[in-house]
Amino acid sequence: MHVEWWAGLAVLGYLGLLLWIGQRTGKSNSMADFSVGGRRSPWWAVAFGMVGTSLSGVTFLSVPGWVGDQQFGYMQMVIGYLFGYAAIIGILLPLYYRLKLTSIYRFLGDRIGIKAYKTGAAFFLLSRSIGAAFRLYLVVLVLNETLLPATGTAGGWIRLTGLIVLVLGAIWAYTRQGGIATVVWTDTLQTACMLLAAFAAVWLIGQELGLSLIEVPDAIANSGHAQWWFFEDWGAPNHGVKQLVAGAFIALCMTGLDQDMMQKNLSCRNLKEAQTNMASFSVVLVFVNLMFLGLGALLLMHVDATGMEAGKPDLLFARIALDGGLGVALPILFLLGLVAAALSSADSALTALTTSVCVDFMGVDTEGQGTAEGKAQRQRIHLVVSIGIGLLILLFHAVNDTSVIAALFKIASYTYGPLLGLFAFALSHPGPHPKLDRWTPWVAVLAPLAGWALEQTAVTQGFSFGFALLPVNGFLTWSGAWLVAQIGRNR
């Protein structure tokens, strides 16, 4: 039997297991169970599952491929993540638990006003929709280009659309009942599959290069692909200081100010367990990212040893795993890890987006008992959100011309910047602020436009903010909010 058949059976069995988990954990109709799992999730399951959500297809494929251009420079951002996670543990989680929030953007409504609340939720919808589409696109792209037979342009679009429908349909099927209560457990399984595939790749490629597991770290360190810090050119976007600062704010915003990631934390039994979850998750994430970068270095060493062409960075891992002559086990484990990456990157996102639409924009009661009508409405919204993500993936396929991970962080600089600025203002200036509230949507839109103009001007002078543009956009939003509030107070 061909490897493709074994891989197909493994994937079908894996999807069946996810559907079984969804059936077992999706018995409640209430919005509280769908959105925060009734606040009964064990912290260790949340922490392990969050690793998979943070990694997704971006880390599974794009980070190893990034080593060719950036070496281990991504670790500059990963170390910065720890500072952002510390702020979440010490500041945001106590705040969210004290206010007993289901949607974290309600905090903006309490401190500024209703339009600020809606603006924050709208920027989350935009940010997470784009992020989920980017992550899923990368995985679908690999399946489309490496596994399915080549067809013409029209046939290629039909094939890609079919894959998108298959992936999103599977996610909708197992999350539509239980929501976050299901996602906590499915993401735990998916994280295990991703890490197993990565570890197997490190081991098998190391064997192909004549290295034992003990010898692999030294070989990577001496490979010429393992430089961590870059301080030579201050104007370069990958300068160490800028990457460290960017990492701190990316973690703070894409985790602490993101309903998707915080929804899992808020499903823990109490604040102490949520903080324990975040602390353990942040430490494990450093070592996991280091393993994926090490995998990237091994992949390049394999390319050098065999003389094969590296090709597109985002497809390097896929090409070697599927066509590198490394046995039967690696292609099967790779495909399982790839499917796990696809699902873990989108299942919690779809749940969080559905929660935000229901709670933030439709005013669904999260504390009341679920009704058949309410459940049907929530599932319709869940389906519409899934279709929207699919359309975004097709749009990104039409216009994408860069590495997915770089594109993801670039977009995050503009979409999460306003959230950072609004939360910073709300924390430092308790309100409400009715005058500011009226102008909040304008401030949130104009600030990133000003940030874009600032970046374009800086580039002409040989300087780039890189991913550190996120805190710049946050500061511009905070400054705009402060200025409007001061004008409103003086009138």
C-alpha positions in Angstrom: 0.0 0.0 0.0 1.4 3.4 -1.0 2.4 6.0 1.6 -0.5 8.3 0.5 -3.0 5.6 1.4 -1.5 5.1 4.9 -1.4 8.8 5.3 -5.0 9.2 4.2 -6.2 6.5 6.6 -4.3 8.1 9.5 -5.8 11.5 8.7 -9.3 10.0 8.5 -8.8 8.3 11.8 -7.5 11.5 13.3 -10.6 13.5 12.1 -12.8 10.8 13.5 -11.1 11.1 16.9 -11.7 14.9 16.8 -15.4 14.4 16.0 -15.7 12.0 18.9 -14.1 14.5 21.3 -16.5 17.2 20.0 -19.4 14.9 20.6 -18.3 14.0 24.1 -17.6 17.6 25.1 -20.4 19.4 23.3 -23.5 18.4 25.2 -24.5 21.9 26.6 -26.5 24.5 24.8 -25.4 27.5 26.9 -23.3 30.3 25.7 -21.2 30.2 28.8 -20.1 26.7 28.0 -19.5 27.5 24.4 -17.4 30.7 25.2 -15.5 29.9 28.4 -16.2 26.2 29.0 -18.2 26.9 32.1 -14.9 27.9 33.6 -14.0 24.3 34.4 -11.0 23.7 32.1 -7.9 22.2 33.8 -4.9 24.6 33.5 -2.5 22.0 32.2 -4.7 21.1 29.3 -5.2 24.8 28.5 -1.4 25.4 28.6 -0.5 22.5 26.4 -3.2 23.3 23.9 -2.2 27.0 23.7 1.2 25.9 22.5 -0.4 24.4 19.4 -2.6 27.4 18.9 0.4 29.8 19.1 2.5 27.6 16.8 0.0 26.5 14.2 1.0 26.2 10.6 3.1 29.3 10.8 5.7 27.7 13.1 5.3 24.2 11.7 6.2 25.3 8.2 7.3 28.9 8.0 9.6 29.1 10.9 11.9 26.3 9.7 11.9 27.8 6.3 12.8 31.2 7.7 16.1 30.0 8.9 17.6 30.4 5.5 17.1 34.1 5.5 17.1 35.0 9.2 19.0 32.1 10.8 17.9 32.0 14.5 17.0 35.7 14.5 13.4 34.7 15.3 14.5 33.8 18.8 15.1 37.6 19.4 11.3 37.9 19.2 10.6 34.7 21.2 12.7 36.0 24.1 10.8 39.2 23.9 7.6 37.2 24.2 8.5 36.4 27.8 8.2 40.1 28.8 4.8 40.3 27.2 3.6 37.2 28.9 4.8 38.5 32.3 2.6 41.6 31.8 -0.4 39.4 31.0 0.2 37.3 34.1 0.7 40.3 36.4 -1.7 42.9 34.9 -4.3 41.6 32.5 -5.4 38.2 33.9 -6.1 39.7 37.4 -8.1 42.4 35.7 -10.1 40.0 33.6 -10.9 37.7 36.4 -11.8 40.5 38.8 -14.3 41.8 36.3 -15.6 38.3 35.4 -15.3 39.0 31.7 -16.4 36.8 28.9 -15.5 39.3 26.2 -12.4 41.2 27.2 -13.4 44.2 25.1 -16.2 44.9 27.6 -13.4 46.5 29.7 -13.1 49.2 27.0 -16.9 49.9 27.4 -16.6 50.2 31.1 -13.6 52.6 31.0 -14.4 54.6 27.9 -17.8 53.9 26.4 -19.9 51.7 24.2 -18.3 52.8 20.9 -14.9 52.0 22.3 -16.2 48.5 23.3 -17.5 47.9 19.7 -14.3 49.3 18.2 -12.1 47.0 20.2 -14.3 44.0 19.3 -14.3 45.0 15.6 -10.5 45.3 15.5 -10.3 41.8 17.1 -12.6 40.4 14.4 -10.4 42.0 11.7 -7.2 40.9 13.4 -8.1 37.3 14.2 -9.9 36.7 10.9 -6.8 37.8 8.9 -4.6 35.8 11.3 -6.6 32.6 11.0 -6.8 32.9 7.3 -3.0 33.4 7.0 -2.3 30.4 9.1 -4.8 28.1 7.3 -3.7 29.4 3.9 -0.1 28.2 4.5 -1.2 24.7 5.4 -3.7 24.5 2.6 -1.1 25.8 0.2 1.3 22.9 1.1 -1.4 20.3 0.7 -2.4 21.9 -2.6 1.1 22.0 -4.1 2.6 18.8 -2.8 -0.1 16.2 -2.6 -2.7 16.8 -5.2 -2.1 16.3 -9.0 -1.3 19.4 -10.9 -4.0 21.0 -13.0 -4.5 24.2 -15.0 -5.2 27.5 -13.4 -9.0 27.1 -13.2 -8.6 23.5 -11.9 -6.0 24.7 -9.3 -8.5 27.2 -7.9 -11.2 24.5 -7.7 -8.8 22.1 -6.0 -7.8 24.8 -3.5 -11.4 25.8 -2.8 -12.2 22.1 -2.1 -9.4 21.8 0.4 -10.5 24.9 2.2 -14.1 23.6 2.4 -12.9 20.3 3.7 -10.7 21.8 6.4 -13.2 24.4 7.6 -16.0 21.9 7.4 -14.2 19.5 9.7 -13.5 22.3 12.2 -17.1 23.5 12.1 -18.3 20.0 12.7 -16.4 19.3 15.9 -16.6 22.8 17.4 -20.2 23.8 16.6 -21.6 22.1 19.8 -19.0 22.5 22.5 -17.0 25.6 21.5 -14.1 26.3 23.8 -14.9 23.2 26.0 -14.1 21.1 22.9 -11.2 23.2 21.7 -9.3 22.9 25.0 -9.1 19.1 24.5 -8.8 18.9 20.7 -5.9 21.4 20.8 -4.1 19.3 23.4 -4.2 16.4 20.9 -3.2 18.6 18.0 -0.2 20.0 19.9 1.0 16.5 20.6 0.7 15.6 16.9 2.6 18.7 15.8 5.5 18.2 18.3 5.7 14.4 17.5 6.1 15.2 13.8 8.8 17.9 14.5 10.7 15.6 16.8 10.5 12.7 14.3 11.8 15.0 11.6 14.8 16.1 13.8 15.6 12.5 14.6 15.3 11.1 11.1 17.1 14.0 9.3 19.8 13.8 11.9 20.2 10.1 11.2 20.4 10.8 7.5 23.3 13.2 8.2 25.0 10.7 10.4 24.2 12.4 13.7 22.8 10.9 16.9 20.3 13.0 18.9 23.1 13.9 21.3 25.2 15.2 18.4 22.5 17.2 16.8 22.7 20.4 18.9 26.5 20.8 18.3 26.0 20.2 14.6 23.3 22.9 14.4 25.4 25.4 16.4 28.3 24.9 13.9 26.1 24.8 10.8 26.4 28.5 10.0 22.6 28.9 10.3 22.3 29.4 14.1 23.1 33.1 14.8 20.6 34.5 17.4 21.3 38.2 17.7 21.8 40.8 15.1 23.0 44.2 16.3 25.2 45.4 13.4 22.7 47.5 11.4 20.3 49.7 13.5 18.3 50.5 10.4 17.6 46.9 9.6 14.1 45.5 10.5 15.7 42.5 12.3 17.9 44.5 14.7 18.0 42.7 18.0 16.6 45.6 20.1 13.7 46.2 17.7 12.9 42.4 17.6 13.0 42.1 21.4 10.6 45.1 21.8 8.4 43.8 19.0 8.3 40.3 20.6 7.1 41.7 23.9 4.3 43.8 22.4 3.3 41.0 19.9 2.9 38.6 22.8 1.0 41.2 24.9 -1.4 42.1 22.0 -1.8 38.8 20.1 -2.3 36.9 23.4 -3.3 39.3 26.2 -5.6 41.6 24.1 -6.9 38.8 21.9 -10.2 37.2 22.7 -9.2 33.9 21.1 -6.2 33.3 23.4 -7.7 34.9 26.5 -10.9 32.9 26.1 -8.9 29.8 26.9 -7.4 31.4 30.0 -10.8 32.6 31.2 -12.0 29.0 30.9 -9.7 28.0 33.8 -11.2 27.4 37.2 -9.7 30.5 38.9 -7.1 33.2 38.5 -4.2 31.2 40.1 -4.7 28.3 37.6 -4.9 30.8 34.7 -1.6 32.4 35.8 0.0 29.0 36.2 -1.2 28.1 32.8 0.4 31.2 31.2 3.7 30.8 33.1 4.2 27.2 32.0 3.0 27.9 28.5 5.5 30.8 28.0 8.5 28.7 29.1 7.5 25.6 27.0 7.0 27.9 24.0 10.6 29.1 24.1 12.0 25.5 23.8 9.4 24.5 21.2 10.4 27.4 19.0 14.0 26.6 19.5 13.3 23.0 18.3 11.6 24.2 15.2 14.5 26.6 14.3 16.9 23.7 14.9 14.7 21.7 12.5 15.1 24.5 10.0 18.9 24.3 10.3 18.9 20.5 9.8 16.7 20.9 6.7 19.2 23.3 5.2 22.1 21.0 6.1 20.2 18.2 4.3 19.8 20.4 1.3 23.5 21.1 1.3 24.4 17.4 1.7 22.1 16.2 -1.1 22.4 19.1 -3.5 18.6 19.4 -3.8 17.1 22.8 -4.5 15.7 24.6 -1.4 12.7 26.1 -3.3 10.2 28.3 -1.5 11.1 28.7 2.2 7.5 28.0 3.4 7.6 24.7 1.5 11.0 23.5 2.5 9.9 21.2 5.3 7.1 19.7 3.2 9.4 19.0 0.3 12.0 17.2 2.3 9.5 15.3 4.5 7.5 14.1 1.5 10.2 13.8 -1.2 13.4 13.5 0.7 13.7 9.7 0.8 13.5 9.6 4.6 11.3 6.5 4.9 7.6 5.9 5.3 7.0 7.1 8.9 8.1 10.8 8.3 5.6 11.6 5.5 2.7 10.1 7.5 3.7 11.9 10.7 4.3 15.1 8.7 0.8 15.0 7.2 -0.7 14.4 10.6 1.2 17.3 12.1 0.2 19.4 9.1 -3.5 18.7 9.6 -3.1 19.3 13.3 -1.5 22.6 12.6 -4.3 23.5 10.2 -7.0 22.7 12.7 -5.4 24.1 15.8 -4.8 27.4 14.1 -8.5 27.8 13.3 -10.7 25.9 15.7 -10.3 28.3 18.7 -10.3 31.3 16.3 -13.7 30.3 14.9 -15.0 29.8 18.4 -13.7 33.2 19.6 -15.0 35.0 16.5 -18.4 33.4 17.0 -18.3 34.4 20.7 -17.4 38.0 19.8 -20.2 38.3 17.2 -22.8 36.8 19.6 -21.7 38.6 22.8 -20.2 41.9 21.5 -22.5 42.7 18.7 -25.7 40.7 19.3 -25.9 41.0 23.1 -26.3 37.3 23.8 -26.7 36.5 27.5 -23.6 34.4 28.5 -25.0 33.5 31.9 -28.4 32.3 31.0 -29.3 28.7 30.1 -29.1 27.8 26.4 -32.3 27.4 24.4 -32.8 25.5 21.2 -33.4 28.8 19.3 -30.3 30.4 20.8 -28.2 27.3 20.0 -29.4 27.3 16.4 -28.6 31.0 16.0 -25.1 30.5 17.4 -24.4 27.7 15.0 -25.6 29.8 12.1 -23.2 32.5 13.1 -20.4 29.9 13.5 -21.1 28.7 9.9 -21.0 32.3 8.5 -17.7 32.9 10.3 -16.3 29.8 8.8 -17.3 30.8 5.3 -15.8 34.3 5.8 -12.5 32.7 6.8 -12.6 30.6 3.7 -13.1 33.7 1.5 -10.2 35.5 3.1 -7.9 32.5 2.4 -8.9 32.7 -1.3 -8.2 36.4 -1.3 -4.8 36.0 0.3 -3.9 33.3 -2.3 -4.7 35.8 -5.0 -2.4 38.6 -3.6 0.2 36.9 -1.4 3.8 37.5 -2.5 5.8 37.1 0.8 6.5 34.7 3.6 3.4 34.0 5.6 5.0 34.6 9.0 6.3 38.0 7.9 3.0 38.9 6.4 1.2 37.9 9.6 3.3 40.0 11.9 3.2 42.9 9.4 -0.6 43.0 9.4 -0.6 42.5 13.2 1.3 45.8 13.6 -1.6 47.7 12.1 -4.6 45.7 13.5 -3.4 45.1 17.0 -1.8 48.6 17.5 -5.1 50.3 18.0 -6.1 47.6 20.6 -2.9 48.2 22.4 -3.4 52.0 22.5 -7.0 51.8 23.6 -6.3 49.3 26.4 -3.3 51.4 27.6 -5.5 54.5 27.7 -8.3 52.7 29.5 -5.9 51.3 32.1 -4.2 54.7 32.7 -7.3 56.9 32.5 -10.4 55.4 34.2 -13.6 56.9 32.7 -16.0 56.9 31.3 -15.0 59.4 28.6 -18.1 60.2 26.5 -16.4 62.7 24.3 -13.6 60.4 23.5 -16.0 57.5 23.0 -17.7 59.3 20.1 -14.4 59.7 18.3 -12.8 56.4 19.2 -13.5 54.7 15.8 -11.7 57.6 14.1 -8.7 57.5 16.4 -8.4 53.7 15.9 -8.4 54.0 12.1 -6.3 57.2 11.7 -3.5 56.1 14.1 -2.3 53.0 12.0 -2.6 55.2 8.9 -0.2 57.6 10.5 2.0 54.7 11.5 2.1 53.5 7.9 3.1 57.0 6.7 5.8 57.2 9.4 7.2 53.8 8.3 7.3 54.9 4.6 9.1 58.1 5.6 11.6 56.2 7.7 12.4 53.8 4.9 13.4 56.6 2.6 16.0 57.5 5.3 17.4 53.9 5.5 15.5 52.9 8.6 12.7 50.5 9.2 10.7 49.9 12.4 10.1 46.3 11.3 7.7 44.4 13.6 8.3 47.1 16.2 5.8 49.2 14.3 3.1 47.6 16.5 4.1 49.5 19.7 4.5 52.6 17.5 0.9 52.3 16.3 -0.2 51.6 19.9 1.5 54.8 21.1 -0.1 56.8 18.2 -3.5 55.4 19.2 -2.9 56.2 22.9 -1.7 59.8 22.0 -4.8 60.3 19.8 -7.1 59.1 22.6 -5.4 61.3 25.2 -5.6 64.4 22.9 -9.3 63.9 22.1 -10.0 63.3 25.8 -8.2 66.5 26.8 -10.0 68.6 24.2 -13.3 67.1 25.4 -12.5 67.9 29.0 -11.6 71.5 28.2 -14.8 72.2 26.4 
